[in-house]
C-alpha cells in the first residue's frame, strides 16, 4: 500500500499526448486549445460609435454652435460617410463607423430633433466622447488566447471575431468504462432482492462528460474467462480503461489476476486512503496491428500504451478516485493547468485510521472565505449521501484531529 501522494505521482507519470484535432469552433466549448490565437486586425477595427445620436466636428461646438443641420445617417455596417460641412452633423448608430471629418458623438438623449435640425441641450461636451477608438482594445498581432486554455463562452466569441471557424484542440482519449459483478442489473430492470441496478458506470460517464470526453460502456459478469477475453480486446482498442469493482479481495474479484495474465503492468494496488483504498492502477504496451491501404492489405505495427484504472466497486470509492486520480491525469495529458482549491473546516473532525481521508463536505462562502461543512454518510456504499454534498476535503494521513478553522485541499464535483 502506498500513500496518496505517491499514488498520484505514479498516475501522473503515465500521462500521454493524444495529439491534436481540428473541429468547428462552435463545437469547442470545454476543449483544450492547442494553438495560439492572435488578433487578425485592430480591435475595434475602426473608430466605432458607441451611442446612438449625432456626430459633429467638435470645433463647431467649441465655437458656440448648438444647432446642426443633419446631412444624413451613418448606419452600422454601412460604408463610411463624410461630413461635407463642418457646421452640420450626421446621425450615427451604435456600432457604426465614425463618419469622416467628425470627432465627437452626442447622444439622442442630449439633443432635440426638429425639421432636420439637431439642437444640443447640454452645456458640457468633450471632444472624442462616445467613440471607441480604433485599436484601443487590441492591436493587430496582439496575443489574444494562449495555447492550453480551456475554451469557454468568452473564448468562443474571440474565435469568431478573428475568423477561426475551425480550431485546433487536444484530441480526447478513447475510453471504455467497465462494470463487473453478477449482482448488477440494468437501470430499466426491476432488481431481485439480492440485486442492485448499475450506477457507478453512469456516474463515471457523467464525470467524463464534464471534461467533454465521450466514452463507451460495458458490463461483464463474474466469469474469469469472459473477463479476460473482453478485456484483451479493450486493451487493443482503447487508450484508457476505467473499471468499477472486482479489484479487492473477494473470491470473485478477478481483475488483478486477469490484468497480470494480460501483461498489464501493475504500478500499485491499494492506496492509503478512505474511501477507495483497494484502487488498482497499471498500464500496458500492447502490440497493435492496424490495416493500411486496404487494396494492398498492408499492415502497420505500432505500440499502444493503454492506461488501466481499477476503481473499487463502492459508489463513493469510484467517485472520489475518478476525481482524485483520473481528473489530474487527464489535465496533465492535455496540458491544462488547474489550481488546487482549498477550504476552511467549519467544525472539528476526528479520524483515527492512519489514512488520507476524503471527507464529503458542503461548500459555502462566508465573509469571502470558502468553508467546508462535513456531511456525514454511512460509508463508501452510501451513494445517496452524495446528493447532500458537493465536494471532498482531503485530510492528510498521519493526523487524527483536524481542528475547526484549519485549511485543506478540496475536490469539487459540483
N, C-alpha and C positions, 0 to 999 in steps of 0.2 A: 504493500500500500504506500502510495506517495502523497505528498502534500498537494493541496490545491494549486499552489504556485508552480510546483514542478510539473503537475499535470497540464496546466495551461500552457507552460512553456513547451512541453512535448507536442501539444496540439499545434501551437503556432509555428513550430519548426517544420511542419508538413504543409504549410500554405503553398498554393500554386497559382501561377498566372494562366488563366484560361483563355487569354487572348482578347481581341477587340472585334466588335461587330458594329456595323453601321445600320442605324434604324431611323425611321421618321422622327423628327424632333418632338412631335406631339405625343409620341409613344414612349418618351424617355424619362417620364416622371419616376423618381425613385432610383434611377440607374446612376452609375458612376461614370462621370465624364472622362474620356480618355484622349482629349485634345485640349489645347489652349484656345480660348476664344478672344479675338481682338476686335476692336471697333473698325468696321469697314469704311466708315466716314465719320465726320464730326457728329456729336450728339449735343443739341439738335443739329441737323444738317443745314439749317438756315436760321436767320433771325425770326423767331416764331412768336406770333401774337398770343398772349396768354389770357386776354379778356376780350369779350365782345364789346365793341364800341367804335370809336373813330381814331384814325391815325393822322397825326399832324406833324408839321415841322416845328420843333419847339421854339425856334426863334420868333415865330409869329406870336405865340402866347407870351413869350418874354417881353415882346414889344407892346403888349397890352391888348392884343386882339382876342376877342371872346366868341365871335360869331364866324363860322366857317361854312362856305358853300360846299356841298357834297358832290364830288366828281363821279363817284361810282362806289362799287362794293368789291372788296377783296375777300373771296370765299376760300375756305380751307380746301386744299387740293387743286387750286387753280394757278395758272401761270402768274408770276409776279406782275402787278401793275405798278405804274409810276405816277406820282403826284405831278400834275402838269403846272400847277400854280401854287407856290409856297404859302399863299394865303387861304388856300382851300383845304379840304380834308377828304379822306376816303373812309367809308365804313369798312370795318375789319371784323372777321370772325375768329373765335378762338381756334388755334391750330393752323391758321393761315400764315403764309409768308408775309413778313413786314413789307409793305409797299416801298418801292424805291423813292428816295427824296423825302422820306418821313423818318422820324426817330423817337416818337412818343405816342403812347396809346392812352386814351381817356375812356373809361367805362361808360356804357349806356346809362348806368345809374347816376352818373355825374353830369349828364347833358340833357337838353331837351331838343327834340327834332320838330321842325315846323317849316313847311313849304320848301323842303330841300336844303334847309339851313340847320346846322348843328350849333347850339348855343351852350357853351361851357358854364356850369352853375357853381363851380368850386373855385376857390382863390389860390389853392396850392397845387401845382403840378410839377413833377420832377422829370427832367429830361431822361428819356430812356425807360420810363416806368411801363410796367405791364408788358415787357418784352423779354422773352427767354433767348438770350444771345446765342448765336451760332457757336458750337464747340464749348459752351460753358460747362456742360456735364462731363464730356469726354472728347478727346481729340482723336482723329483718325490714327489707327495703330496702337491706341492705348489698350492695355490688358483689361479685359472685362471679367472673364471667368477662368480660374486656374484649373489645370488638369487635376483629376481625382476629387472633384467637387460632386457631392450628391445633388442631382438635379431636382429642383422643386419648382413651384409655380413662378417664382421670380426669375429663375434661370430660363424657363420656357419663354417668357416674354423677351428676354435679351436675345435668345437664339433666333426668335422670329424677327427681331429688329435688325439683326445683322445678316439675315437671309440664309441661316443654316437650316435648310429644310430637312437635311439628314445630318446626323451627328454620330460621332464615334464614342461608344460606351464599352465598359468592361463586359465581356461575354460572361453569361451566368453558367455556373457548373450544372451539369446534368445530374439530377439527384433522384434516387429511389428511396422511399420510406417504407419500411417493412415492419409489420406487427406479427407477433408469433403467439401461439397458445390455443389449445383446444377449447378453452373456456370462453373465447371471444366469438360473438356473432355480429352480423351486420346491423347498421343503425336502424334499418327498416324492419328488422325482425323482432319478434317477441321472445326475449330470452327465457329459458327454463330457470328453475330455482338456483341451479348451480352455474349459470352462465351470466356473462355481462356483455354489453354492447362495446364494440370497438370505439375508442375515443382518443387514445393517445396519438394514433396516426393522423387524425384530423386536426388535433392540436398542433402537431408538427407541420402539417400542410399550411395551417394558418400562420404560424410563426415564420415560415419561409416566404409566404406571400407578402408579409410585411417588408421583406427585403426584395420584393419583385422577382422572386425565384419561383418558377413553376416546378412541380415535382410529380413523379409517378408514385403510386402506392400499390402495395401487395400485402396479402396475408398468407402466412404459411403455418400449417398445423405442426404439432409437436412430433414430427416424424423425421428422424435424422437423415435418412437417405434423400427424402424430398427436400429438406432444408439445404443439404449440400448441393444437390443438383441445381436448384433455383439460384442459390447464392453464387455458384460458379458462373452462371450466365450473367447475373447482375454485375459481378466484378468486371466482366469484359465490356459491359455496355454503359456503365455509369461512372461518373467522376467521384461521386460520394454516395455512400450507403448509410442511412440512418435507421437503426434498429431500436425497437421498443420491446424490452422483455427478453427472457431466456439467457441472461448473462450472469446470473447469480449462482447459487449452489444447489438449486433444486435438481431432482432426478431427471427432469425434462428440460433443463437449461443447457441445450446442446450447442449453443452458438460458439463458446470458446473452443470446443473441440473441433467444430466444423471449420472455424477460421484457421486453426492450426493445420488441419488436413488440406486446406486450400492454399497453404503457404502465405496466409495473411500474417504479416509480422506484428506481433503484439508489442506495443510501445508501453502500455501499462494496463493493469486490471485492478481496479479499486483506487479510489482517491479518498483521502482523509476528510470526508465531509458528510454532512447530513442536511437534507436528504440527498440521495444519489450516489452513495458510496460504491456500489458494485459496477460503476462505469467501466466499460471496456473500450480501448482505443487502439487502433492499429492502421497499417497501410500495406499495400502490396504493389509490386511491379509485375504485372502480368504481360504475357506476350500476346498481342492482339494482331489478328490478320484482317486487313481491310481491303476490299476489292478496289482496283483502279482500272480505268479503261476497259469497260465491260466487254467490248468486242474482242479484245485480246485475252480477256480473263486474267490479266496480270494482277498480282497481289503485292501489297507493300506491308512490310513488317514494321511495327513501331512499338515502343514501350508505353504502357499506360499505367500511371500511378493512381490507384483507387484508395480513397480515404474511407475508413470504416469507423463510425461512431456507434457503439453498442450501449444504449441507454437502459437503465433499469426499468422494469415494467410499471412500477407505481407511478401514477399520473404526475404527481408533483416532482418526482425524481426526473422523469423525462423532460418536463417543462423547464426546470431550473438548469439542467445540464445543457439543454439546447441553447439557452440564453447565455450561460456562463462559459461555454466552450465553443459551440458551433458559430455563434454570432461573431466572437472575436476572430475565429479562424477565417470566416468569410470576409470580415472587414479588412484584415491584413492581405488576404488573397487579391482583393480588388483595389487595394491601395487607399482605402478610406481611413482617415484618422478620426477616432471618436474619443472625446474627452470623458474621463471617468467622473461620474456624478457621485456626490456624497450627500448624506443626510444626517440630521441630529436625532438620536434616540429620544423619544418622548417619555420613556419610563425605563426603569432598571430591568435588565434581563439577566437571568441566571441560566447557564448552560454548562453542565458538568463534563460531558464527554470531551475527550481531547481531539476534537474535530473542528473543522471550519463549519460554521452554522449559517445556512442560507435561510434566514427567517422572513416569513411573509409579513409585509407591512403595508399600511395605508399611508400615502404621502399627502402632505398638506403644506401650505406656505404660511408661516407665522412671522410677522414682523420682518419680512424679507428673507427668511431662512427656510430651507426645505426640512421638514420634520417628518420622521418615520414613526408611526404608531403600530406596535406589534399586533398582528392578527393571529389569534390562537385557533389552530385546527386540531384535527385528530390524526396527525401523522401524514406520511407521504402518500397515502392512498386516498386522502380526503380531497377529492377533486373539487367538490362544491365550495370549499373554503377559498379557492382562488377567486371566486366572484367578489369576495369582500375585501380583497387586497389589490394592489396594483404594482407591486414591486417586491424584490427580495433585498434585504440588507445583509451584507456579508460580514459576519462576526468572526474574527480570526481565531485560528487554533491556538491552544496554549493559554487561554484565558477563561475564567469561569464566570466572573461577574462583569457585566457591561453596564456601566453607570448611565443614568439619565443625563442627557446633555452632551454625551460623547458622540464623535463623528465617525461614520464608517461608510464604505462604498455601498452604493445601491445599484441594482439592475432593474430597470423598469420593464414592465410588459404592457403597460397602458400609456 
